Structure formats: structure tokens, C-alpha cells
Amino acid sequence: MATRYHPPVKRSIQIEGHKTSISLEPIFWDMLREAATRESVPINALVARIDAERIRAETPPGLASAIRVWLVSRS
């Protein structure tokens, strides 16, 4: 179970032509990959959709936080 508590891993994602780095724990990267596969879209496209939703929020969270909340709310 020790691997469950792995620190965040930083990866580069391209959103609408702009590269950004996102730090997520491996379990969230796995969940994001699975969600993208289920929806038949690339991870970048799914992250772009989450980002667009996040920006419309009254108090937008950081992108990594928005991804975590999106994933947990759909599991």
C-alpha cells in the first residue's frame, strides 16, 4: 500500500496550443487516463475541457485541484 502515497508527478500537457505543467499523484494520472479512454478523447482534450469548466467557476481553483475534483466527482 505504500505506493498509494506516492508524491505528485509533474507532466507537460498542451491546452489549446499552450504547454503547461500539471502535478498530480500517480493515482490521479491513472484515473485521468482511464476517463480519457472511456470518453474516447486524448488526455489533453479532457484536461482542456476540465480547464474550461474551471475557468467558469465563481472562484476558479488551480488546474490540478480542478482535475482532482472532476475525477472524484465522476467516480
C-alpha positions as CSV (number, residue, x, y, z in Angstrom):
1,M,0.0,0.0,0.0
2,A,3.0,2.4,0.3
3,T,2.7,3.1,-3.5
4,R,-0.7,4.7,-2.9
5,Y,1.1,7.6,-1.1
6,H,3.5,8.5,-3.9
7,P,4.2,12.2,-4.2
8,P,2.9,14.1,-7.2
9,V,4.4,13.6,-10.6
10,K,4.7,16.6,-13.0
11,R,3.8,16.2,-16.6
12,S,3.5,18.6,-19.5
13,I,0.1,19.0,-21.1
14,Q,-0.8,21.1,-24.1
15,I,-4.0,23.0,-23.8
16,E,-5.2,24.9,-26.9
17,G,-1.6,25.2,-28.2
18,H,-0.1,26.2,-24.8
19,K,2.1,23.9,-22.8
20,T,1.6,23.8,-19.1
21,S,2.9,21.5,-16.3
22,I,0.5,19.7,-14.0
23,S,1.5,17.9,-10.8
24,L,-0.8,15.1,-9.8
25,E,-0.4,12.0,-7.7
26,P,0.0,8.8,-9.8
27,I,-3.5,7.5,-8.9
28,F,-5.0,10.7,-10.4
29,W,-2.9,10.3,-13.6
30,D,-4.3,6.8,-13.8
31,M,-7.8,8.0,-13.2
32,L,-7.4,10.7,-15.8
33,R,-6.1,8.3,-18.4
34,E,-9.0,5.9,-17.7
35,A,-11.5,8.8,-18.0
36,A,-10.0,9.9,-21.3
37,T,-10.1,6.3,-22.6
38,R,-13.8,5.9,-21.5
39,E,-14.7,9.2,-23.3
40,S,-12.5,8.3,-26.4
41,V,-10.6,11.6,-26.2
42,P,-6.9,12.3,-25.7
43,I,-5.9,13.4,-22.2
44,N,-5.0,16.9,-23.5
45,A,-8.6,17.3,-24.8
46,L,-10.1,16.1,-21.5
47,V,-7.8,18.4,-19.5
48,A,-8.8,21.3,-21.8
49,R,-12.5,20.6,-21.1
50,I,-11.9,20.5,-17.3
51,D,-9.9,23.7,-17.6
52,A,-12.8,25.5,-19.4
53,E,-15.2,24.4,-16.7
54,R,-12.8,25.5,-14.0
55,I,-12.4,29.0,-15.5
56,R,-16.2,29.5,-15.4
57,A,-16.3,28.8,-11.7
58,E,-17.1,31.7,-9.4
59,T,-13.8,31.1,-7.6
60,P,-11.6,29.1,-10.0
61,P,-9.3,26.6,-8.3
62,G,-5.9,25.7,-9.7
63,L,-5.9,23.3,-12.6
64,A,-4.5,20.3,-10.7
65,S,-7.2,20.8,-8.0
66,A,-9.9,21.1,-10.6
67,I,-8.8,17.8,-12.2
68,R,-8.8,16.0,-8.9
69,V,-12.3,17.3,-8.1
70,W,-13.6,16.5,-11.6
71,L,-12.2,12.9,-11.3
72,V,-13.6,12.3,-7.8
73,S,-17.0,13.7,-8.6
74,R,-17.3,11.2,-11.5
75,S,-16.1,8.1,-9.8
